[in-house]
């Protein structure tokens, strides 16, 4: 690779709105700007809503990453809870043969590893609680043990407790998923139990610790006077909680930047150690009784809190207005125009909506049209918003990922799935923005847009179904022309128009000859064939101002406007001629025949449509009586 060629790295992550991921992505972004390489972040929100079908739709975004088009990859796979998905990502990168750096995980020894020493800092935190504060009974809230960081922190906790001769009853350990709800559930479970209240609760991350502390305080338990609570990650909320949370600070942004620098060195042919370890350090705060907030901390807190609340209000307002506007859209174009009108508030350089070729297909049970894994080979980009300018691309290949590839370096693109439950509709691309990491409504906004497209898809299919039902209501299924319902609907309209405009109306009533003989002699399938051919002849004789219908059984009717006596004569002559030609073509042992009664009249107020139809029917019957209907056998 030429030194001046722009490199492109893939980043795989879940949960871009969590502080751990935000900090790592900030470091990666800083490196991209400094060293002029491009980054494509493939991100999901899988595992956060407790819905397995929704998770499948979220995790599908990782299948979009075409690693053969990247020079390297940075993996935050420890944020992805699904082990199978993690393994698929790793195997895809290995198959592509590109270098990869994995953060805080040793699950793939062939990759470079930038890790933060969880064990040392957790050891210091547990020793501090036990030795400095004299805690004897300690509860623990763990992350999922399949997560490498959670596993390391948990076993370090057990080691330190064992070294101090402090037993850990299994009832005093709660295994969660690093989510706030896990801290809440753990605290409530211990409050309901008959266990003695612990001296301390040590948690594997801040999110669980803060929620557990809230539950305890809501139940009159003081922190730290009654129970010490500690976390891990030293997040914004941990630093500004009351009491401030004792936690572990980690150089996350530094780790993200370092991962990119490792990739650059490898690509330049420089030697790199396989594993680089960074130190974390404990921050002892009010929740363990060690520190108080100073005046400077309060000033910083006020500024940051105001900014957070301001962005939250703006985001919720945007979300509510967009949701309301999308609720009344009925077509894809309406939806695209509506979304585009709000994008100035998203503050991104470029925003794209990319849709699968089959996104409008029906999702019937077991249908092959239903896509739940991967993306269609061809995609469309109906919305490409670039600094206020709108564009679209009718077709591009999904292997390119970007509908419009970045031409310069230092760009950050975020790819998120556009789906309904597990069903893939497409994906979003945000370029050069912190909206996915800094705005709390980003996930909700994408969900609402996705649901809007699903609603439009359903509306389109509902309209198609209504149209088809209406067609079936007015079309004779055997003959393919109007049935009695369809005829009455249109004929009544034509009748009223003739009355209003003092125009003439032509009616021809046609009755097939010898249908019973054909059915009895050659079977009903042959009778159906004969009816279809007769219908074809009648339909072919109709002009632009005439319609025909199967009125019932072997009866047919033709009605036309602005007709003259000459038109009636012409119609019957054409009908007779085409019947002869049809008999020559079908060459059956029977002969198609029909009796016809026609007339034309000017419509007046005292006339009724059905009276005119009866009149034509009577004329047809008179002709039928005059005919020698016994001679319907073909004479060869």
FENGITA-V400655 format. One line per field, one symbol per residue. ss: DSSP state (H for helix, E for strand, - for the rest). phi: phi as a letter, one per 20 degrees, with the letter a starting at -180 (. if undefined). psi: psi as a letter, one per 20 degrees, with the letter a starting at -180 (. if undefined). A space follows every 50 residues. Layout:
ss = ???
phi = ???
psi = ???
//
This chain:
ss = -------EEEEEEE----HHHHHHHHHHHHHHHHH--EEEEEEE------ -HHHHHHHHHHHHH--HHH--EEEE-HHH---HHHHHHHHHHHHHH--EE EEE--------EEEEEEHHHHHHHHHHHHHHH-----EEEEE-----HHH HHHHHHHHHHHHH------HHHEEE----HHHHHHHHHHHHH-------E EEE--HHHHHHHHHHHHH---------EEE--E--HHHH------EEEE- -HHHHHHHHHHHHHHHH-------EEEEE-EEE--HHH------HHHHHH HHHHHHHHHHHHHHHHHHHHHHHHHH-----HHHHHHHHH--HHH----E EEEEEE---------------------EEEEEEEEE--EEEEEEEEEHHH -----------EEEEEEEEE--EEEEEEEEE---HHHH---HHHHHHHHH HHHHHHHHHHHHHHHHHHHHHHHHE------E-HHHHHHHHHHHHHHHHH H--EEEEEEEEEE-HHHHHHHH-HHHHHHHHHHHHHHHHHH----EEEEE EE--EEEEEEE---HHHHHHHHHHHHHHHHHHHHHH---E--EEEEEEEE EE------HHHHHHHHHHHHHHHHHH--HHH-E---
phi = .fgeffecdecdbcmfeefgfgffffffffffffdldecdeeccdfnddm cfffggffffgffffeffedeabdddffeefefffgffffffffffmdfb ddelbdfcffefcdcdffffffffffffffefdmfddcecddefffegff ffffffgffffffemdfcfffeddedcmegfffffffffffffefffffb cddfbfgfffffffffffdneecegebecccbplfgfffdfcfgefbcec ffffffffgfffgffffenefcffcdddedbfcecffdndbcfeffffff fffffffffffffffffgfffffffffdfccgfgffffggfdfgeelcfb ccdddfgdfeffdfgmffffddcncfgdcdcfccdclnedbbcfbbefff mefcffeddmecdddcfdbcleefdrbdcdclbdgfdddfegfffffffg ffffffgffffffffffffffffddffeemdgefffffgeffffffffff dldecdccdccfemffffffecnfffffffffffffffffefefecccbe fqlddcbccbdldcffffffffffffffffffffffldfcdfbbdcccac beecfeecgfffffffffffffffffeeffeeffde
psi = pqhjppqpqqppqqmijqhggggghgggggggghjlrqpoooqrkqjijk ohghgghgihhhihoniijqhrqppliiiohohggghggghhghhikqqq pppkpkinhiqqpoqpnhgghhghgghghgghikphopqpoqapiipggg gggghgggggghhjkoqoqhijppobkjqhhhgghgghghhhrjqqprhq opqirhghghhghggghhjjpqpjggpppqbphlrghhhjroqqppappq mghhggghghhggggghjjqpqqhpppqprqqopahijkiqqprhhghgg ggghgggggghgggghgggggggghhhjqiqggggghgghiihhihlqhq pqppqqhkhiqqmqpjpiiopipaqqhqrqniooooliqqrqphprphhh gphoqpiarjqopppqqorocipphbrqoppmqjghhipijgghghgggg hghgggghgghghgggggggghhipphgijrqagghggghhhghghghgh jlrqpppppppppkhgggghhiqhhhggghgghghggghhiqahjqqqqo hpdkpqqpqqrlrrhhhgggghggggghgghghhghmrirppqqqqpqrq qpprhiqqghhhghghghgghghhhhqniiliqpo.
//
